[in-house]
Amino acid sequence: MPTDLNPYGGVFGGWLMSQMALGAGSLASREGKGKAVVVSATDFAFPGAMQVGDELSVYCEIAARGNTSLTITAEAIARERNGEAETKVAQGTFKFVLLDEENKPRAVNAAALSVND
């Protein structure tokens, strides 16, 4: 939308980062089987430009597991609205911490246990 544009008419990098954080957060919550919050975002690059109307896909992968954290890499690919051409428009890394019901960090390996364990 026009409110998501930079002064040059391209999609604002902050909007791209927020979409990537949503995708990475979905993976973190699914993998952690519960609440996961982003604590850092690093290594961002914006190698291409996204235009209004382009379709955005975000691909995420777990890069590392800590005691209470998951590090997730994200890549954003734009496909032109009326065609098949794709462009990598952003990439970056997010770190999430898994939280328990009291919003305290919990172990990543504890997330792997099922309710019946």
C-alpha positions as CSV (number, residue, x, y, z in Angstrom):
1,M,0.0,0.0,0.0
2,P,1.2,3.6,-0.5
3,T,1.7,4.1,3.2
4,D,4.3,1.3,3.0
5,L,6.4,3.0,0.4
6,N,9.7,4.9,0.7
7,P,10.1,8.3,-0.9
8,Y,11.3,6.7,-4.1
9,G,8.1,4.6,-4.6
10,G,9.6,1.3,-3.6
11,V,8.4,-0.8,-0.7
12,F,9.9,0.4,2.6
13,G,12.6,-1.9,4.1
14,G,10.9,-1.7,7.5
15,W,7.7,-3.2,6.1
16,L,9.7,-6.1,4.6
17,M,11.5,-6.7,7.9
18,S,8.1,-6.8,9.7
19,Q,6.8,-9.4,7.2
20,M,9.9,-11.5,7.6
21,A,9.6,-11.3,11.4
22,L,6.0,-12.6,11.2
23,G,7.2,-15.5,9.1
24,A,10.1,-16.3,11.3
25,G,8.0,-16.0,14.4
26,S,5.5,-18.4,13.0
27,L,8.3,-21.0,12.5
28,A,9.7,-20.3,16.0
29,S,6.3,-20.7,17.7
30,R,5.5,-23.9,15.7
31,E,8.9,-25.4,16.4
32,G,8.9,-24.3,20.0
33,K,5.3,-25.3,20.5
34,G,4.4,-22.1,22.3
35,K,5.2,-18.4,22.8
36,A,8.3,-17.2,21.1
37,V,9.4,-13.5,21.1
38,V,12.0,-11.8,18.9
39,V,15.0,-10.5,20.8
40,S,17.3,-9.4,17.9
41,A,17.4,-8.9,14.2
42,T,20.8,-8.9,12.4
43,D,22.6,-9.3,9.1
44,F,19.9,-7.6,7.0
45,A,20.5,-6.9,3.4
46,F,18.1,-5.6,0.7
47,P,19.6,-6.7,-2.6
48,G,16.5,-5.9,-4.7
49,A,13.6,-3.6,-4.9
50,M,10.0,-4.6,-4.4
51,Q,7.2,-2.6,-6.1
52,V,3.6,-2.0,-5.1
53,G,1.5,-4.9,-6.2
54,D,4.3,-7.5,-6.1
55,E,3.6,-10.7,-4.3
56,L,5.9,-11.4,-1.3
57,S,7.0,-14.8,-0.2
58,V,9.1,-15.3,3.0
59,Y,11.2,-18.5,3.4
60,C,12.6,-19.3,6.9
61,E,15.0,-21.9,8.3
62,I,16.3,-22.6,11.7
63,A,20.0,-21.9,11.7
64,A,20.9,-22.6,15.3
65,R,19.3,-23.7,18.6
66,G,20.4,-22.3,22.0
67,N,19.3,-23.3,25.5
68,T,16.2,-21.0,25.3
69,S,16.5,-19.6,21.8
70,L,16.1,-20.3,18.1
71,T,18.1,-18.4,15.5
72,I,16.1,-18.2,12.2
73,T,17.3,-17.0,8.8
74,A,14.7,-15.4,6.6
75,E,14.7,-14.6,2.9
76,A,12.1,-12.5,1.1
77,I,11.3,-13.0,-2.5
78,A,9.1,-10.7,-4.6
79,R,7.3,-12.0,-7.7
80,E,6.1,-9.3,-10.1
81,R,2.3,-8.8,-10.1
82,N,1.6,-9.7,-13.7
83,G,4.4,-12.1,-14.4
84,E,6.7,-14.8,-13.1
85,A,9.9,-12.8,-12.6
86,E,11.2,-13.1,-9.0
87,T,13.7,-11.0,-7.1
88,K,15.3,-11.5,-3.7
89,V,14.4,-8.3,-1.9
90,A,15.6,-8.9,1.6
91,Q,17.4,-11.4,3.9
92,G,18.2,-11.4,7.5
93,T,18.5,-13.3,10.8
94,F,16.2,-13.2,13.8
95,K,16.8,-14.6,17.3
96,F,13.7,-15.7,19.3
97,V,13.5,-16.8,22.9
98,L,10.9,-19.3,24.0
99,L,8.7,-18.3,26.9
100,D,6.6,-20.2,29.4
101,E,3.2,-19.2,30.8
102,E,4.8,-16.7,33.1
103,N,6.8,-15.1,30.3
104,K,10.1,-16.5,31.6
105,P,12.6,-18.2,29.2
106,R,12.1,-21.9,28.8
107,A,14.4,-24.6,27.4
108,V,14.2,-25.3,23.7
109,N,14.4,-29.1,24.3
110,A,11.4,-28.8,26.7
111,A,9.4,-27.6,23.7
112,A,10.0,-31.0,22.0
113,L,8.2,-32.9,24.8
114,S,4.5,-33.6,24.1
115,V,1.7,-33.0,26.5
116,N,1.6,-36.8,27.2
117,D,5.2,-37.1,28.1
